[in-house]
Amino acid sequence: MSAVPASAELEVDLAAVVANWRSLSARHPTGPVAGVLKADAYGMGAAAVGPALHAAGCRHFFVATIDEALALRPHVPGAMLAVLGGLLPGAAPVLDAHDITPVLASLRDVEAWRSYAHGCGRPRPAILQLDTGMARLGLDAGEVARLRQDPALLEGVALRYYLTHLVSAEIADDPTNAAQRDRFAAACAGLPPAPRSLANSSGLFLGAGWQSDLARPGAALYGINPVPGQPNPMRRVATLRTQVLTVRELATGTPVGYNATWTAARTSRIATAGIGYADGLHRSVSGRAMAFFDGRPVPLVGRVSMDLTTYDVTDHPGIVPGSWLTLIGAEQSPDDLAIAAGTNGYEVLTSLAPRIRRLYRSA
Ligand SMILES: *Cc1c(COP(=O)(O)O)cnc(C)c1O
C-alpha cells in the first residue's frame, strides 16, 4: 500500500475473483473455465487478476487485443492466452513469438494464418470463431460451407477450439440461445473435429445444453450478476471509494456545479469529493446516483464534473473532509450504478480509469 494519499480508490478482492472462478468451474463439468481478462480484467487490473487465477489453476485466458496479450503473457506462464479480436495484418509473427493464440474471425484470417504456418514449416495453433448470430466476428455460414468443401484451407492451422459467442445469454428465455447452440453444433459437425468453446458468464447459467469443452466468463468473475433479475450468485469483487476534499455550508438558493442544475432548497452542507467522469463515474449519473456512508445513502447533487462530484451531506453530520464515500460496494453494485448511468455493469467497471488508485486484497 502506498503512503501517497489518493482521492479515489478501487479495492479489488482477488480472493473473491478466485472464488467466483471456482464456483463457475463447478457449474461446468464438461471442460475447463477460462478467464476473460480483456479491458484490463474489466478494470480490475489484469496484472493482478491473471496471477491470482493462474495460481488457482486457471490455464486458459482471453483478452481482446495484442497489446493486452503481450502485457499479460509473463503473468500467466504456460497457459493458453488468446486474442479475441481476430488476426490483424502483420500480427502473426509477434503472436507466435510470444505463444499467443489468435481467434481467427474470417476466412481471410484463416488464409493468413495458414500461409504464416506454411512459412514456418509447421502447424501453428489457432482458435476458429464461428458466427452463429452476432454478425460481428467469426466465419459466417457461407464461409463455413467453403471450409467444409475445402478442408485443405485449414492445412497448417492446428485447431485448438471452435468458438462462438452468445447474443442474449443473460435473457434466459430468449430463443436465440437455443438457436445459436444448435447452429454451433451443426457448423462444428461439418468441420474437422476440434474441442468447442461456447458459454460466457450468463451462458454458464443456461443449463447443460450450453456446456462445452471450454467456458469463457468475464463479467461474473468480477461480480457482475450473470442472471439479471435474480439474486446475484457471484461474490462482490470491487469496492470504489472517494475521499471528501471539502465540506461547505450553503445558504438556501445557492446553486451547485456546472450549469447550476441543483440549488440548495434549505441551508445545506455540500461535500466535494475527488472523483469525476474522467475517473469513469459517468456524467449521466448526475443527480441520479447515491454514494454511501456508514451504510446510509448520500445523494449526489449537481453535475458530475471531470475530477469532482458534490454530495448533499446536510443529513450526515459525520461526513467531514477526509471521510470516504462508497460508490460501489455492499450497498450499491456495479449493476445498480449502471441503472443510474443508463448502461450496464460491464461499462461501469471497464470505465474505471487507470488514475484511480488500485488496492488489492490478496487471494
Ligand atoms: C467478452 C467476451 C466474453 C466474456 O463475456 P462475459 O459476458 O463478460 O462473460 C466471452 N467471449 C467473447 C467472445 C467475448 O468477447
The ligand as a MOL file (V3000), in Angstrom:
LIG
                    3D

  0  0  0     0  0            999 V3000
M  V30 BEGIN CTAB
M  V30 COUNTS 15 15 0 0 0
M  V30 BEGIN ATOM
M  V30 1 C -16.1810 -10.5210 -23.6210 0
M  V30 2 C -16.3310 -11.8910 -24.1620 0
M  V30 3 C -16.5650 -12.9720 -23.3060 0
M  V30 4 C -16.8660 -12.7890 -21.8350 0
M  V30 5 O -18.2130 -12.3850 -21.7320 0
M  V30 6 P -18.9000 -12.1100 -20.2970 0
M  V30 7 O -20.3000 -11.7840 -20.6480 0
M  V30 8 O -18.1600 -10.9510 -19.7150 0
M  V30 9 O -18.7490 -13.3380 -19.5020 0
M  V30 10 C -16.5720 -14.2500 -23.8420 0
M  V30 11 N -16.3840 -14.4440 -25.1670 0
M  V30 12 C -16.1890 -13.4300 -26.0230 0
M  V30 13 C -16.0090 -13.7230 -27.4680 0
M  V30 14 C -16.1710 -12.1250 -25.5630 0
M  V30 15 O -15.9980 -11.1090 -26.4200 0
M  V30 END ATOM
M  V30 BEGIN BOND
M  V30 1 1 1 2
M  V30 2 1 2 3
M  V30 3 2 2 14
M  V30 4 1 3 4
M  V30 5 2 3 10
M  V30 6 1 4 5
M  V30 7 1 5 6
M  V30 8 2 6 7
M  V30 9 1 6 8
M  V30 10 1 6 9
M  V30 11 1 10 11
M  V30 12 2 11 12
M  V30 13 1 12 13
M  V30 14 1 12 14
M  V30 15 1 14 15
M  V30 END BOND
M  V30 END CTAB
M  END
